[in-house]
Amino acid sequence: MKNVFGADAKNTLLTAQIGVLDEEVNNYTDALSMYRQKADEALSGIDSDLRDKIVNGAVQLTDFMGKGNEDIVEAIEAYQDWAGKVADCTQKLEELKTQIRQLELQKFNNIMEDFNNQFDLRSDSIDLIKKQIALLEEAGELIGESFYSKQIEQAEKQLHTLESEKARLVQQLNEALSFGRIQKGTEEWLEMVNALSDVEGSILDCKTSIEEFDNALLELNIQIFERIQTEFGNLNSEMENLAGLFDEFNDIRVSDGKGAWTDQAIATLGLYAQQYELARYQVAQYGDAIDRLNKDYLAGRYSATEYADKLVDLSKEQWDAVNSANSLEDAIIDLNETRVNEEIEVIEEEIDAYKELTDAQIKALESAKDLHDYEESIAEKTKNITDIERQLAAMQNDDSSATVTKRRKLEEQLAQALSRLFPKALPKLLVYN
């Protein structure tokens, strides 16, 4: 036994030892039957009343000392001899059965010891993880999900170990009972039953630990999720503050008037875009959180009340993120519309300026044309007057009636031409003439 390790190896030797004891029990059982038969045969010649008294110890050997009772004395002596062997044999059988029960209990305990060693290894791993978690918490660090997952993994292995141990122990106890090596009510049986009860308690404790680790993991996921959302909220607030700085300058131009964004407008648009992407990312994250909550609820990790409360909170936060994303989308659209409107204003102003310039140019051209036409008219009229004057000068020394008549017509033509050229000066000209 000192040179073997493990319950299976030890129990193989114990089973062999029990086999030897079983042979002894069989031998002593046969001997006991024979001794009882011999005891009965020793009293076979005595009447039943006296026989019962002898068996029950109600008579003494000295009561029959003397002549005539030799057969009874001899029978009593023979019976007492065989009865002593029966008593010795019975005592030996009880000792053997006690040894067998103790060996069966030892086999039972060997199985427990093996499983306890496995269980303790898992417990050491869990304790080490707990110490690592405590160290990180003391340092103010955020605990990683893997720590709790590892604890759950080790606890589940412990649970598997305990359930396997229970099955082996129940099998061992039932075998001992079926072979008659353990009897209900004996100390060994009570010890085995109590040990099974302890294993049952350990199974419940282990399931409780798994539930606690699982709850801690759920709580960690919630803390991480909330911390991320808090960081997102801080980031969003910072971007809102930056956007607020631009909002203080309400008269800023979004367009530079040449079809491009102004620097301040680009910065504002960038902030809106980042806030929009952040809000959409938060919407997706809340959606994932709701899906995970539904799966955990279906897996029995949340009660109906816990599930309903958490679903309400997550749905509200998701809708807030959706509304924020829609608002930011509207803000981006408004900013683009403002830029388009400013571009339209610039274009309309340019159109008005071009129209004024065109009108001015048209007026200038019309004035130039009028001046040109006037100059041409003056030149033509002046030429006509010059021609008439030349004709009159040529007729100056001719007093013929025909010439006089023609000269008068020319003078009339000259007066008309002068009136067209100098309408206001005509009286003076006539007086001058």
C-alpha positions in Angstrom: 0.0 0.0 0.0 2.9 2.4 0.7 4.4 1.7 -2.8 1.2 2.5 -4.8 -0.5 5.8 -5.6 -4.0 6.6 -6.5 -7.4 5.2 -5.4 -7.6 2.7 -8.2 -4.2 1.1 -7.4 -4.8 1.1 -3.6 -8.4 -0.2 -3.9 -7.2 -3.0 -6.1 -5.0 -4.2 -3.2 -7.8 -3.6 -0.7 -10.2 -5.6 -2.9 -7.7 -8.5 -2.9 -7.4 -8.3 0.8 -11.2 -8.2 1.2 -11.3 -11.3 -1.0 -9.0 -13.1 1.4 -11.2 -12.0 4.3 -14.3 -13.2 2.4 -12.7 -16.6 2.2 -12.1 -16.5 5.9 -15.7 -15.4 6.4 -16.9 -18.3 4.3 -14.7 -20.7 6.3 -15.8 -19.4 9.6 -19.4 -19.4 8.4 -19.1 -23.1 7.5 -17.4 -23.8 10.8 -20.1 -22.0 12.7 -22.7 -24.0 11.0 -20.9 -27.2 11.8 -20.3 -26.2 15.5 -24.0 -25.3 15.9 -24.9 -28.7 14.4 -22.6 -30.4 16.8 -24.0 -28.5 19.7 -27.5 -29.4 18.7 -26.4 -33.1 18.4 -24.9 -33.0 21.9 -28.3 -32.3 23.4 -30.3 -34.5 21.0 -30.8 -37.2 23.7 -32.2 -34.8 26.3 -35.9 -33.8 26.5 -36.8 -30.5 25.1 -37.6 -28.7 28.4 -34.2 -29.5 29.8 -32.5 -28.8 26.5 -34.0 -25.3 26.4 -32.8 -24.7 29.9 -29.3 -25.8 29.1 -29.2 -23.6 26.0 -30.5 -20.6 27.9 -28.1 -21.2 30.8 -30.9 -21.9 33.3 -29.1 -25.0 34.7 -25.6 -25.6 36.1 -23.4 -28.7 35.5 -23.2 -29.2 39.2 -26.9 -29.7 39.4 -26.5 -33.1 37.8 -23.3 -34.3 39.5 -23.8 -37.8 40.9 -24.8 -41.3 40.0 -27.5 -41.8 37.3 -26.9 -38.4 35.6 -23.7 -39.3 33.7 -25.3 -39.0 30.3 -26.7 -35.5 31.1 -23.4 -34.3 32.5 -21.6 -35.7 29.4 -24.1 -34.0 27.1 -23.8 -30.7 28.9 -20.0 -30.8 28.8 -20.1 -31.6 25.1 -22.6 -28.9 24.4 -20.6 -26.3 26.3 -17.5 -27.3 24.4 -19.2 -26.8 21.1 -21.1 -23.7 22.3 -17.7 -22.2 23.2 -16.5 -22.9 19.6 -19.7 -21.3 18.3 -19.1 -18.2 20.4 -15.4 -18.0 19.3 -16.4 -18.5 15.7 -19.2 -15.9 15.9 -16.8 -13.4 17.5 -14.3 -14.1 14.7 -16.9 -13.6 12.1 -17.9 -10.2 13.6 -14.2 -9.2 13.7 -13.8 -10.2 10.0 -16.9 -8.4 9.0 -15.7 -5.3 10.9 -12.4 -5.5 9.1 -14.2 -5.9 5.8 -16.4 -2.8 6.6 -13.3 -0.8 7.5 -11.6 -1.9 4.3 -14.6 -0.9 2.3 -14.6 2.5 4.2 -10.9 2.8 3.4 -11.7 2.2 -0.3 -14.4 4.8 -0.1 -12.0 7.3 1.6 -9.3 6.6 -1.0 -11.8 7.7 -3.7 -12.6 10.8 -1.7 -8.9 11.6 -1.2 -8.2 11.4 -4.9 -11.0 13.7 -5.8 -10.2 16.0 -2.9 -6.7 16.4 -4.3 -8.1 17.3 -7.7 -10.6 19.7 -6.1 -7.9 21.4 -4.0 -5.8 22.0 -7.1 -8.7 23.9 -8.6 -9.2 25.7 -5.4 -5.6 26.8 -5.3 -5.9 28.2 -8.9 -9.1 30.1 -7.9 -7.4 31.5 -4.8 -4.4 32.6 -6.9 -6.7 34.4 -9.3 -8.5 36.1 -6.4 -5.2 37.4 -5.1 -4.4 38.8 -8.6 -7.7 40.5 -8.7 -7.3 41.9 -5.3 -3.8 43.3 -6.3 -5.2 44.9 -9.4 -8.1 46.4 -7.5 -5.7 47.8 -4.9 -3.7 49.4 -7.7 -6.9 50.9 -9.1 -6.7 48.9 -12.3 -9.7 47.6 -14.3 -10.1 43.9 -13.9 -10.0 42.0 -17.2 -12.8 39.6 -18.2 -10.4 36.7 -18.5 -9.8 36.7 -14.7 -13.5 35.9 -14.0 -13.7 33.6 -17.0 -10.8 31.6 -15.6 -12.4 31.4 -12.2 -15.6 30.1 -13.8 -13.6 27.6 -15.8 -11.9 26.3 -12.7 -15.1 26.2 -10.7 -16.8 24.3 -13.4 -14.0 21.8 -13.3 -14.4 21.6 -9.6 -18.1 20.9 -10.1 -17.4 18.2 -12.6 -14.9 16.7 -10.1 -17.5 16.7 -7.3 -20.2 15.2 -9.5 -17.8 12.5 -10.7 -16.8 11.9 -7.0 -20.4 11.6 -6.0 -21.1 9.1 -8.7 -18.0 7.0 -7.8 -18.8 7.1 -4.1 -22.4 6.2 -4.6 -21.3 3.3 -6.8 -18.8 2.2 -4.2 -21.4 2.3 -1.4 -24.0 0.4 -3.4 -21.5 -2.3 -4.3 -20.5 -2.7 -0.7 -24.2 -2.9 0.3 -25.0 -5.4 -2.5 -22.1 -7.7 -1.5 -23.1 -7.4 2.1 -19.8 -6.0 3.1 -21.5 -2.9 4.5 -24.7 -2.9 6.4 -27.1 0.0 6.9 -26.9 1.5 10.3 -23.3 0.6 11.0 -20.7 3.2 11.8 -19.0 2.8 8.5 -22.3 3.2 6.6 -23.1 6.3 8.6 -19.6 7.7 7.8 -20.1 7.0 4.1 -23.5 8.6 4.0 -22.3 11.7 5.9 -19.4 12.0 3.4 -21.9 11.8 0.5 -23.9 14.5 2.2 -20.8 16.7 2.5 -20.1 16.1 -1.2 -23.7 17.2 -2.0 -23.1 20.3 0.1 -19.8 21.0 -1.8 -21.7 20.6 -5.1 -24.2 23.2 -4.0 -21.4 25.5 -2.8 -19.6 25.1 -6.1 -22.7 25.9 -8.1 -23.2 29.0 -5.9 -19.5 30.0 -6.5 -20.1 29.6 -10.3 -23.2 31.8 -10.0 -21.3 34.4 -8.0 -18.4 34.4 -10.5 -20.9 34.6 -13.4 -22.6 37.5 -11.7 -19.3 39.2 -11.1 -18.5 38.7 -14.8 -21.8 40.2 -15.8 -21.3 43.1 -13.5 -17.8 43.6 -14.9 -19.1 43.6 -18.4 -21.7 46.2 -17.3 -19.0 48.3 -15.6 -16.7 48.2 -18.7 -19.7 49.0 -20.9 -20.7 51.9 -18.7 -17.1 53.1 -18.4 -16.8 53.1 -22.2 -20.0 55.0 -22.5 -18.8 57.5 -19.9 -15.6 58.0 -21.9 -17.7 58.5 -25.1 -19.9 60.9 -23.2 -16.8 62.9 -22.1 -15.5 62.9 -25.6 -18.8 64.0 -26.9 -19.0 66.8 -24.3 -15.5 68.0 -25.4 -16.6 68.1 -29.0 -19.7 70.0 -28.0 -17.6 72.5 -26.1 -15.4 73.0 -29.2 -18.5 73.4 -31.4 -19.8 75.8 -28.8 -16.7 78.0 -29.4 -17.6 78.3 -33.1 -21.3 78.9 -32.2 -20.2 82.1 -30.4 -19.3 83.6 -33.8 -22.8 83.5 -35.3 -21.8 85.7 -38.3 -19.1 83.4 -39.6 -19.3 82.5 -43.3 -19.6 78.8 -44.2 -18.5 79.4 -47.8 -15.5 81.5 -48.9 -17.5 82.8 -51.8 -15.3 80.8 -54.3 -17.1 77.5 -54.0 -14.9 76.2 -51.1 -15.5 75.8 -47.3 -14.1 78.3 -44.9 -11.6 76.9 -42.3 -14.0 77.4 -39.4 -16.8 75.7 -41.3 -14.6 72.7 -42.1 -13.7 72.5 -38.4 -17.3 72.6 -37.4 -18.3 70.0 -40.0 -15.5 67.8 -38.8 -16.8 68.0 -35.2 -20.3 67.3 -36.3 -19.1 64.3 -38.3 -17.1 62.9 -35.3 -20.1 63.3 -33.0 -22.3 61.7 -35.6 -20.0 58.7 -36.0 -19.7 58.4 -32.2 -23.5 58.4 -31.8 -23.9 55.8 -34.5 -21.2 53.6 -32.8 -23.0 54.0 -29.5 -26.3 52.9 -31.1 -24.5 49.8 -32.4 -23.0 49.1 -29.0 -26.3 49.4 -27.2 -27.7 47.0 -29.8 -25.0 44.5 -29.1 -25.6 45.0 -25.3 -29.3 44.3 -25.8 -28.6 41.1 -27.8 -26.2 39.9 -25.2 -28.8 40.7 -22.5 -31.4 38.6 -24.3 -29.0 35.7 -24.7 -28.0 35.9 -21.0 -31.7 36.0 -20.0 -32.5 32.9 -22.1 -29.5 31.2 -20.5 -30.9 31.9 -17.1 -28.3 34.4 -16.0 -30.9 37.0 -15.2 -34.2 36.9 -13.4 -37.3 38.3 -15.2 -37.2 41.5 -13.1 -33.4 42.1 -13.6 -33.9 41.5 -17.4 -36.8 43.9 -17.6 -35.0 46.7 -15.7 -31.8 46.4 -17.7 -33.7 46.2 -21.0 -35.5 49.4 -20.2 -32.2 51.2 -19.3 -30.4 50.0 -22.4 -33.3 50.8 -24.7 -33.5 54.3 -23.3 -29.8 54.9 -23.8 -30.0 53.5 -27.3 -32.8 55.8 -28.3 -30.9 58.7 -26.8 -28.0 57.8 -29.0 -30.3 57.4 -32.1 -31.9 60.8 -31.4 -28.4 62.3 -31.0 -27.3 60.8 -34.3 -30.4 62.1 -36.1 -29.9 65.6 -34.6 -26.2 65.6 -35.7 -27.2 64.4 -39.2 -29.7 67.3 -39.4 -26.9 69.7 -38.2 -24.6 68.5 -41.0 -27.4 68.9 -43.6 -28.2 72.4 -42.3 -24.5 73.3 -42.5 -24.4 72.1 -46.1 -27.6 74.0 -46.9 -26.2 77.1 -45.3 -23.1 76.8 -47.5 -25.3 76.3 -50.6 -27.4 79.3 -49.7 -24.3 81.5 -49.2 -23.0 80.3 -52.6 -26.4 81.2 -54.1 -26.2 84.7 -52.5 -22.8 85.3 -53.8 -23.9 84.2 -57.3 -27.0 86.4 -57.2 -24.8 89.3 -56.0 -22.4 88.7 -58.9 -25.4 88.5 -61.3 -26.7 91.8 -60.0 -23.3 93.4 -60.4 -22.9 92.1 -63.9 -26.4 93.3 -64.8 -25.6 96.8 -63.5 -22.4 96.8 -65.4 -24.1 95.6 -68.6 -26.8 98.2 -68.2 -24.2 100.9 -67.8 -22.3 99.7 -70.8 -25.5 99.6 -72.8 -26.3 103.2 -71.9 -22.8 104.2 -72.7 -23.1 102.5 -76.1 -26.5 104.1 -76.7 -25.0 107.6 -75.8 -22.1 107.0 -78.1 -24.4 106.0 -80.9 -26.6 109.1 -80.3 -23.5 111.3 -80.4 -22.3 109.6 -83.5 -25.7 110.0 -85.2 -25.8 113.6 -84.1 -22.3 114.3 -85.4 -23.2 112.7 -88.7 -26.4 114.8 -88.9 -24.5 118.0 -88.1 -21.9 117.2 -90.7 -24.6 116.5 -93.3 -26.5 119.7 -92.4 -23.3 121.7 -92.4 -22.4 120.3 -95.9 -25.8 121.3 -97.2 -25.5 124.8 -95.9 -22.0 125.1 -97.3 -23.2 123.9 -100.7 -26.1 126.5 -100.8 -23.7 129.2 -99.7 -21.3 128.4 -102.5 -24.1 128.5 -105.0 -25.3 131.9 -103.7 -21.8 133.2 -103.8 -21.5 132.1 -107.4 -24.8 134.1 -108.3 -23.8 137.2 -106.4 -22.9 139.3 -109.6 -25.7 137.8 -111.8 -28.8 140.0 -111.8 -30.8 138.1 -114.4 -34.3 137.3 -113.5 -33.7 133.6 -113.7 -30.7 133.9 -111.5 -32.6 136.1 -109.0 -35.4 133.5 -108.9 -33.0 130.7 -108.3 -31.1 132.7 -105.7 -34.3 133.3 -103.8 -35.1 129.6 -103.8 -31.5 128.9 -102.5 -31.9 131.5 -99.8 -35.1 129.8 -98.7 -33.3 126.4 -98.6 -30.5 128.1 -96.7 -32.9 129.4 -94.1 -34.5 126.0 -93.7 -31.1 124.3 -93.3 -30.0 126.8 -90.7 -33.3 126.4 -88.9 -32.7 122.7 -88.7 -29.1 123.2 -87.6 -29.7 126.1 -85.2 -33.4 126.2 -84.4 -33.1 128.7 -81.6 -30.6 130.9 -83.4 -32.7 131.3 -86.5 -34.2 134.7 -85.8 -30.8 136.1 -85.1 -29.5 134.6 -88.3 -32.4 136.1 -90.2 -31.9 139.5 -88.7 -28.2 139.2 -89.4 -28.9 138.3 -93.0 
